[in-house]
Amino acid sequence: MKVLLRNPSREIELAGRRSVNSLLAELALPREAHLVIRNGTLVPGDADLAADDLVEIRPVISGGA
Amino acid sequence: MKAIEKFDMLHVTDRVLVAVSGGKDSLAVWDLLTELGYQADGLYVGLGIGEYSDTSGAHARRFADEHGLKLIEVSLRDEYGYDVPTAAAATNRVPCSACGISKRHLFDKAAIDGGYNVLVTGHNLDDEAAVLLGNTLRWDIEYLARQLPVLPARDGFPKKVKPLVRLTEREMAAWCIVRGIDYLVDECPIAAGNKHLAYKAVLNSVEHESPGSKAAFYLNFLENMSPLLAGMSVAGKDSLHSCATCGAPTTGENCAFCSIVGKAAALDPVPVECVLGKSVGKSLSKRARR
């Protein structure tokens, strides 16, 4: 699957399927600070990601106050 | 929304001005308020943070156009002769501090000049909890006493409200995605590494171990501590007079904004790259000296 990461924007390729929670854990990204969008749709932590999915991991934390 | 009612933030007859950055929180609160039937115009301040500001302005304009909403724009560079990187360099302030002073002044001015009686900002639960953590680590009674979701109108300041204080940053991002709101995802390049982000990371780590902690930390502060701190803000008691330069309310001869303008407008523009990484370290030591 193709995975789009942000801040800075970059793309990585991962083989095989896994759940959203597994993907975030594998990349050491805290669940509380990220949303996962699969093929344009927001998906929950227990959703399965297929090998041909386009996945965006979107950080939700911003630094201004 | 629960926060609007609980804290008596808004009434349908209010003229509301929403401070809009092009990011998820400000666009989400603008979207929510208009959905709820409030008459809300937007205010975008061009901060001159290079490509980041160009892109954020485009997001704010696009949202306003698509929803048929009025967006007021103010440009620091065009109207006041400086930008945030130049202000930081000219005043030796942390860039986020120069940015905050500039925004707060222009938000107040736009609200007062435009006849708006309420100014809305998109601060969410994560923002408020992070600020609360910072204020608590320093036991900064002055700031703790003023950390409220509603600040009433006073001496030339508009009423200020934060309707998103019960909602997490994650919920706001999800709202934008579900609603198809095209917000600026990229982080401000100057904010990277600032203490606010570090406090958020700490709180998210606690939240992971103990779900609900973040909301309890902030909302129980409002419920249990804020009443005890009421009236303890020195700034809230200070008598204000008009800034000698712009007429805005201030405790000094000139307001902090005019002080920045006086120093920064005389300088050649400073590129963003020159102030990257300067958000770390200074703010705490400055506050500790107070």
Interface residues (C-beta under 8 A of the other chain):
Chain A: R6 N7 S9 P30 R31 E32 A33 L35 I37 L42 R58 P59 V60 I61 S62 G63 G64 A65
Chain B: S21 G23 K24 D25 C96 C99 G100 H123 D126 D127 A130 V131 E169 R170 M172 A173 A174 I177 V178 V185 D186 E187 C188 A191 A192 N194 H196 L197 K200 A201 N204 S205 E207 H208 S279
